[in-house]
Amino acid sequence: MSLRTVGLEQGRNKLPELASRAHAGEASLLTRHGKPYAAIVSPELLAKATRRPSGFLSLRGTGKGLWGKSPARYVADLRDEWGDR
């Protein structure tokens, strides 16, 4: 992916061109006083950049059978191993 750097004022004047380039896959970095200020990217690139990892609930069921047929009984047996403390 190529990244074009453009000053904010120049970017304001060339917004339609920068939008067309973003649509074609070329991102533009807008700078203000020489420092990164904003970016113009395609919606696809934005979606990739903001995609969140799967949540905790996606792990539901992955340990099925790990604790036996009765997880509560398994945990109770583990506690009983230690006796009264």
BELLIN-V118174 format. One record per pair of residues at least 12 apart in sequence whose C-alpha atoms are under 10 Angstrom apart, sorted by the first residue. I is the first residue (numbers start at 1). J is the second residue. D is the distance in whole Angstrom. If there is no record, write none. Layout:
# BELLIN-V118174
i=I j=J d=D
i=I j=J d=D
This chain:
# BELLIN-V118174
i=1 j=25 d=7
i=1 j=26 d=7
i=1 j=27 d=8
i=2 j=25 d=8
i=2 j=26 d=6
i=2 j=27 d=7
i=2 j=28 d=8
i=3 j=22 d=10
i=3 j=25 d=10
i=3 j=26 d=6
i=3 j=27 d=5
i=3 j=28 d=5
i=3 j=29 d=7
i=3 j=39 d=9
i=3 j=40 d=10
i=3 j=41 d=10
i=4 j=18 d=9
i=4 j=21 d=10
i=4 j=26 d=7
i=4 j=27 d=6
i=4 j=28 d=5
i=4 j=29 d=6
i=4 j=30 d=8
i=4 j=39 d=10
i=4 j=40 d=10
i=5 j=27 d=9
i=5 j=28 d=6
i=5 j=29 d=5
i=5 j=30 d=6
i=5 j=31 d=7
i=5 j=34 d=10
i=5 j=36 d=9
i=5 j=39 d=9
i=6 j=18 d=9
i=6 j=28 d=7
i=6 j=29 d=6
i=6 j=30 d=5
i=6 j=31 d=6
i=6 j=32 d=9
i=6 j=34 d=9
i=6 j=36 d=10
i=6 j=39 d=10
i=7 j=28 d=10
i=7 j=29 d=8
i=7 j=30 d=5
i=7 j=31 d=5
i=7 j=32 d=6
i=7 j=33 d=8
i=7 j=34 d=7
i=7 j=35 d=9
i=7 j=36 d=9
i=7 j=37 d=9
i=8 j=29 d=9
i=8 j=30 d=5
i=8 j=31 d=5
i=8 j=32 d=6
i=8 j=33 d=9
i=8 j=34 d=9
i=8 j=36 d=10
i=8 j=37 d=8
i=8 j=38 d=9
i=9 j=30 d=9
i=9 j=31 d=9
i=9 j=32 d=8
i=10 j=30 d=9
i=10 j=31 d=10
i=11 j=28 d=9
i=11 j=29 d=9
i=11 j=30 d=7
i=11 j=31 d=9
i=11 j=40 d=10
i=12 j=30 d=9
i=15 j=40 d=9
i=18 j=40 d=7
i=18 j=41 d=9
i=19 j=40 d=7
i=19 j=41 d=8
i=19 j=42 d=8
i=20 j=41 d=10
i=20 j=42 d=9
i=21 j=40 d=9
i=21 j=41 d=9
i=21 j=42 d=9
i=22 j=39 d=10
i=22 j=40 d=6
i=22 j=41 d=5
i=22 j=42 d=5
i=22 j=43 d=9
i=22 j=44 d=10
i=22 j=45 d=9
i=23 j=40 d=9
i=23 j=41 d=7
i=23 j=42 d=5
i=23 j=43 d=8
i=23 j=44 d=9
i=23 j=45 d=10
i=24 j=41 d=9
i=24 j=42 d=8
i=25 j=41 d=7
i=25 j=42 d=6
i=25 j=43 d=10
i=25 j=44 d=9
i=25 j=45 d=8
i=26 j=40 d=9
i=26 j=41 d=7
i=26 j=42 d=8
i=26 j=45 d=10
i=27 j=39 d=7
i=27 j=40 d=6
i=27 j=41 d=5
i=27 j=42 d=7
i=27 j=45 d=9
i=28 j=40 d=5
i=28 j=41 d=7
i=28 j=42 d=10
i=29 j=41 d=9
